[in-house]
Amino acid sequence: MSETVQPQLLHLVIGGELLDLDHVTFKNLDDVEIVGLYPNYATAYTAWKAKAQQSVDNAHMRYFIVHLHRLLDPAQDAAKDVKSGH
């Protein structure tokens, strides 16, 4: 019985209060929350959505999904973009 190993596409979910709604500048970097590191976009999105819904009353609070796999191996994404025509 062989197991198929899924590629690990790391994503980081972070969030915090922004200075204003026009820029992605955190009010205080010491208060930026690292929600977690996830093996794929789907699980990162689930975590992002839960945190975003918890902070809906604060318009300046924002959470983001950072595509770490793109930072770790930018050539891999470039090759995918060429193949897909993007």
CORBELNOR-V300034 format. One record per backbone hydrogen bond with DSSP energy under -1.0 kcal/mol. CO is the residue of the C=O (numbers start at 0). NH is the residue of the N-H. Records with the same first field share a line. If there is no record, write none. Layout:
# CORBELNOR-V300034
CO: NH, NH
This chain:
# CORBELNOR-V300034
9: 68
10: 37
11: 65
12: 34, 35
13: 63
14: 32
15: 61
16: 26
22: 24
24: 18
27: 30
28: 31
32: 14
35: 12
37: 10
38: 8
39: 43
40: 44
41: 45
42: 46
43: 47
44: 48
45: 49
46: 50
47: 51
48: 52
49: 53
50: 54
52: 55
54: 57
57: 60
59: 17
61: 15
63: 13
65: 11, 67
66: 69
67: 71
68: 72
72: 76
73: 77
74: 78
75: 79
76: 80
77: 81
78: 82
79: 83
80: 85
